[in-house]
Amino acid sequence: MQYNLYYNIMPDGTVKQINPFTETEVWAVPGRSAKPISNEIPSTAKPLEKSNLRDYCSFCPDRYFDTPPEKARLIKVEDSYKTLKYLPGEKYSETTAEFRRITNLFEIVTLDYWRKNYSYRIPEERKKWRDEYLSTPKGIMHIEGLLDFKLKQSGKTEEQIKKMHAYDKLAMADAFFGGSHEIVIARSHFQPDAEWDSQFFSSGMMSPEDHYQYFKFTIDAMKDIIDNNRYARYISVFQNWLRPAGASMDHLHKQLVALDEWGSSILRQNKMLREDPNVYNDLSVNFAARFNLIIAENDYAIAFVGIGHRFPTIEIYSKSHAGRPYEHTDAEIRGFSNLVHTFHVAMGSGISCNEEWYYTPVDSVYKMPWHVLIKWRINVPAGFEGGTGIYLNPMTPIELRDRIVPRLYQIRDEGKINGTRIAEECLIYPNPLLYYLK
């Protein structure tokens, strides 16, 4: 494998990279980033009012009716977890949701998209839920309030809203019950001991068990979207953490968006798989091992510093034979979740990042491994990038490795993670990803 086509360290230390899967060209100039991993309270932070922690934003637990009806909620009963589906509004206050699954109030790919392009119809189960939800005063009040808010946000005046026919308004409500753009919302907005408005509750604040439940609940949502929309060919799953990463609010959540195509990046990678079924070993893990960029692993997953990314990026790959998250065993999901969680713990809550999921599309006969990219949104592309097509990453891969590895040792010593092999402890051998096996 000619790795020098993708990765070259110049005599001055500049690292020129081309991502082998996306062909993104990146330069990393040493010394551009001197900022350590820090979660100190910023000077702009304001003291929190303790009475406001449960109703700070529309995703908070005292504001369940600010969002569309729940398709499901995950609750904790003593030491176990239980999923409740299609709760009526009258029962929302009877339990506290650890995680909630709702339709996005402002869909990217809308229900109308599926209806008008594919004659999509809401499944009977969802219609039944809709009718039952709207059969109670609490349900009607909830939906009417959401519709009025959404219409106002779209620019409608009070007078225009009043003149709308009730049938037209209720037709809009179908998206709340049958839409294919969903959000999985964590319970807390702030850390348990938060004193400042910058101390948000992040993925790294969870226990490994809670993070596994978060992953599993998201995977269940992914499978349910596929089962209920026959035209969906791929579910984009991502987590935007903090506003610099594109989050509309600083409350932890994941998004799932059904698509009727794979997108150009997945298409390109699928072509690479046809030409070389082992390409994900060759150009990810084997590549990283060659340049000492592997930073952690457990029995189910392996992590390394990615090359050719616009932002400092950590890549975590499942070692499973399965190519789709919902085809993994519970043990495989837990092991993969644990390694992803490890890096969120190491980062803390103060670094803005995107968590992006990649996996074998629903209708692909060529298998790619499930993997997650964690991209640190600590730099803003500027004119140089737009004019040249060359992106400047503020950290070289080695700098990112040397920044994160000491943190991994530290959090393991503090007992925040376990079962993770770090850096030189990793059992590095060729082709550890087993997705290509029949």
N, C-alpha and C positions, 0 to 999 in steps of 0.2 A: 504494500500500500504506500503510495507516494504522499505522505503526510505534508511534505513541504509545499504541495499545491495549496494547502489550506492554512498553514501555520509557519510563520517565519519570525525569528527574533533577530533584529538588526543589531549591528555593533554598538549603537548608542542605547540599546535596550527597548526601542520601539518594537511592539509586537504587531505585525501585519497578519490579519486573519480573514479567512473567508469561511462562512458557515457552510459545511458540506451539504446540508439539507435544504437551505434556503438561498444560498449563494450571496448572502448579505456580506458586504465588505466592511471591515472594521479595523481601525488602527487604535492601539492603546499606547499612549506615550507615558513612560514611567515618571512618577513624581507629580502627575496632574491631580491625584487624589491623595491628600494627606489627612483626610477626615477619618477618625477611628469609628468603630461601631459604638454608637453612643445612644443612650436612652435618657439623657438628662432632661430635666424640665426646661423647655425653651423660655426665653425672656418674655415672649408674648402670651404665655399661659395665664389664665385667670383662675382664681379660687373657685371651687365648686360649692354650690348650695346643696347640702346633703339631702334635702327634701326633693330634689329634682332628678335623682339618679335613674328612676324607672320611667320617666316620661320626657326624656330629653329630646327624642326624635320620634318620627312616626314608626320606627321599627322597635321601639321600646315596649316592655311588657305591660305597661299601663295604657298603651294606645293600640291595642289589637284591632280596633275598628277603623284605624287610619289606613289600613291596607286591605286588599281584596280578601275574600273568604279563604280560609285555610283548606288546602287539599289534604294536608296532613300536619300533625304536630307530634313531636317526640317528647315524652315526659319521663321523668325519673321516678320510679316507685321503689323506695328503699335503695337497694344496690343494683336494681335492674332497670331496663328501659322498655317503654311500651309505645307503640305507634297508634295514634287515634286518627281516624280518617273521617273527613266530611262532617266535622262537628257543627251543630247549629249554633248560631250566635249566642243563644241563651246559655250555652255551656262553656263559653270562652273563659269565664272567670273561675270555673271550678278547678282548673289545674293550671300549673305554670309550665309553659313550653320551654324545654331546653333548646329545641330547634323548631322552626315553623317553616312550612312550605307553602308559598303563595304564587299566584300569577303576578308578573310584573305589571304594575298599574299603567306604565308607559312602555309597551312592548316595542322591541326592535323589529322583530318579524311578527306581524300582527295576526290575529285570528282572521281578519279580512283578507290578508295575503293568502292564507291557505284556502279560504272559501272561494275567492274570486279566481285564483289560478288553478285550483284542483277540485273545486266543488266539494271541499272538505265539510263533513258534518260532525257535529259534536257527538261523541259516543252516548249511547242511551244511559249508561251509568251516570255520566256527568249531567245529562238532562234531568234525570231523576233527582240528583243532588241539588241542582239549581232550583227546581220546582219546590222541593222540600224547604230549601233555605229561604225562599221568598214567600213561604206560606205562613211565616210568623211575623209579628210586628217588629221584632228586633232585627230580623233579616231584611225586611223591606227598608227600614230606617237606615241600616248599614249601607245597602246598595244605593239608595237614593242619595245619601251623603257623598259616597264615592263618585257617583256619576256627576253630581253638581260640581265637585272639586275638579274632576278631570275636564269637564267642559269649560270651566273658568280658566284652567291652565292652558287650554287650547285657544283662548281668546274670545269665548262667547260671553256676552253680557247677561246680566240677571234677566233682562226682558226677553232675550233670545232663548234662554233656557226655559223660561216659563211657557213660551209659545211652542216648544217642542212637543210632539205627540208622545204619549206615554209608551206606545209600542216601539217607537224609534229609540227611546232611552233604554228600554229594557233589552232591545236587540244589542245595544252596546255592552250591556252587562254580561252577555254570553262569554265575552273574553275572560271575565273573572273566573269562570267555571271551566271553560274549554280551551283556553289559550295554551300555547306551547313555548312561551318564554316565562320561566319560573325563577323564583328567588328562594334560597334556603337561608333563613335568618337565625343567627345565634341569639341567645337570651339577653346577654348583658351588653350595655353600651360602654361602661367604664370598668376598670379594674376594681376588685372588691374593696381595696383600701385607698381608692383614688381621692386625692385632695385637690387636683388641678384638672382643668378641662382638656388637657392634652394626654391624660393617662387613660387611653382607650383600652378596651378589652380586645386582645388580638388572639390569633390562633395559637401563639406561643404561650398564652396565659392558661390554656386548657390543660387538663391532665391528658396523658396518652389515651386513656379510655374515652374521655369526652371527644377527643379529636377523631378517634376511630369511629365513634357514633356519628359524628359530623360527616365523615367520609361516607359511611355506609348509608346514611339518610340521603345524601346527595346522589349516590349511585342508584338507590331505589327510585329516586325521582327521575333520573336519566332513563332507567328501564321503563318506567311508567309512561313517560312522554313517548318513547318509541312504540310501546304497546297501543297507545291511544291515537297515534298519528302515523298512518301507514305511509305517508309521503315524506316523512323525515328520514334523511339519509345520514345525518350527522348531528350530534348534540354538542354545541360548543359550551364547554364548562370552564369557568374562570372566576377568580376572586381578585377584585381590585381593592387593595388595602390603602386607605387614606386618599385624600383628594388628588395629590400629585400623580397617583396611579389611575385616576379616572373615576374614583368612587364618588357617587352623588351625595353620600353621607358617610360619616366616620363611625358606622355601626357595622360590625363584622357580618358579612353575608357572602354567599356564592351565587352565581347566576348560571342558568342553563338556557340556552337558546337553540331551538330546533331549526335546522337548515335543510333545504332541499338539494343541496349540493355540498361537495367536500371543501371547495375552495382551492385556489391554485397551489398553495403550499402542500396540502395533502395529496393532490393529484401528482405533483412532481415527486413526492416521496414514494407514492405508490408505484410510479414508473421505475424508480430506483430499486424498489423491492423486486419487481419483475426481472430486472437485469441481474440483481445480486441479492438473494434471499437473506444473506447474512450481513447486509449493509449496516444495520443498526449496531451490531457488534463491531464491525470494522471501523465505522466512522464515529462511534460514540465512545463506548467503554474501552475498546482496545486502543483507540486513539488517545484517550485521556491517560491510560496507563503508560503509554509510551513517553509521555511528557510529565509524568508524576503529578497529574491533576486530579486523581481520585482522592476524595477526602473523607468518605464514610461509607459504610455498608452494614447490612445485617443479613440474615439468611434469606430474605425475601426481596431485597432491593439494594441498589448501589447508587452512589451519588458522586458527582464530579463537577469541576468547573467547566462550564460550556465555553466554546470559542465561537467568534463570529456573531456576537450579539450586540445590539446597540446599547444595552445596559448590562452591568455586571450580573451574571446569570449562573445559578446553580441548577444542574439537571439531575433529576432522580428517576431512575428506571426500575420498573418491576422486572424481576428475574423469572416471572411465571411463564409457563407455556401458553397461557391464555392471552389473548390480544385485546379484549374488551374488559373494562372494570367489572361489569356485572357477570362476567364469566369466571372471575377469580373466586377462590374459596375464601371463607371468612378469615382463615389464618393468613392467607396471602394479602388480603385487604388490610388486615391489622398490621402486618409487617411493613407494608408499603406506607401506610398512614403514619406509623411510628417514625419512619425515616424522614418523611416530609415534615412532620411535627418537630423533629429534632432541629431542623434549620429555622423554623419559626421561633422556637425557644431561643436559639443562638442569636438571632437577629434582634429579638425583643419587639416591642410594639411601636418603636419610634421610626423605623425605616419603612418608607412607602414602597410597596412592591405589588407586582402582578403574579398570581399563581395561575398558570395555564395548564390545562389537561390535554393530552394527546393520546390517541388510541386507534385501534382498527375500526374504520367506519362500518356502519351497520351492514352495508351491501358489498363490502370488499372481500374478494377471495384471497387477497394477499395480506398477510398478517404483519402488523407493526406492534411493537411492545407498548404497553401503557406507560407513559412517562409524564412527569410534571416538571415544568420549568418555573423557577422562582426568580423573577427579574427585579432587581433593585432599581427603583425609579429615582435615582439620585442625581441624574443629569438631564439636561434639556437639549435635544438636537437643535442646531442653529443653522446659520447661513452656509457654513462650510459644507455641512452634510447635504443640504438641498442642492448646492451647486456642483458637487462632485460625485454624489452617490457613495461616498466614503463616510462612514460614521465614526465619531470619536467616542470611545468608551473610556471613562475616567480611571479605570483600573485594568492593569494587565491581568491575564489569568493567574499568574503566579502571585501577584499582589492580593487578589481576592482569596486565593488558597491560604496565603499566609495570614490574612486577616481573619478568616473564619475558623481555621483549625484550632488556634488557641482557645477560642470561645467554646468549641465543642468539648475540649478537655475540661474547661472550667465548669460548664453546666453539668457534665457527667460527674465531676468531683462533688458538685453541690447536690447530686441525687435527683436532678430534674429529668434525666434520661437514663435508660439502661438498655443493654443488649445491642449497643451500637459499637462497631469497630471503627476506629478513627485513624486516618492517614496511613502510617506504616503498619498498623495492625490489620489492615484490609487484606483479605486472602485473594490477591490478584492472580487470576489465571485467564487464559484466552477464552473468548466467547462465553461469558457468564450468563448472557441473556438467552433464555431457552424458547423464545417465541417462535423461532424458525423450525423447531422440531414438529414433525407431523403427529 
